[in-house]
Amino acid sequence: MEIKYYKMFDPEKELKDFCDRWDAAMIKNDAQEISAFMSDDWVIVGTDGGITSKASFLSGINSGVLTHDRMDADEVRIKIYDNTGVVTTKGTSAGKYNDQPFSFYEWSTSIFIKSDDQWHCVLTMLTPVNSKT
């Protein structure tokens, strides 16, 4: 009897790789590449409580108003629920906004939906890290 070994599908690893590629695209500051990771109705809720649409976010990158030179995570938690993934990370986002340097150590929670074998982020929410954690 021949035993066949099959590579097991690991949706958490797949989504982690997807997020790593998105972070790399952010550091390249390539709006078109970044756009491919987001749903059309994606929004981000910033640490100031404001909501920014995909179009506004990408416009800032295209114009050079917003650039990133660092996107990394110290902690990553990924949970998959059918075709939905929830990714929570703690890490640093750094770059420039209106030519002013920024560096935020923050929690980021993103919700992803998988359709047609492709993940897309539908929502990102940022929260400052409490300095006591």
PyMOL commands that set and color helices and strands:
alter all, ss='L'
color gray80, all
select helices_A, chain A and resi 11-28+31-35+54-63
alter helices_A, ss='H'
color red, helices_A
select strands_A, chain A and resi 38-45+51-53+66-81+84-97+100-115+118-128
alter strands_A, ss='S'
color yellow, strands_A
deselect
rebuild
show_as cartoon
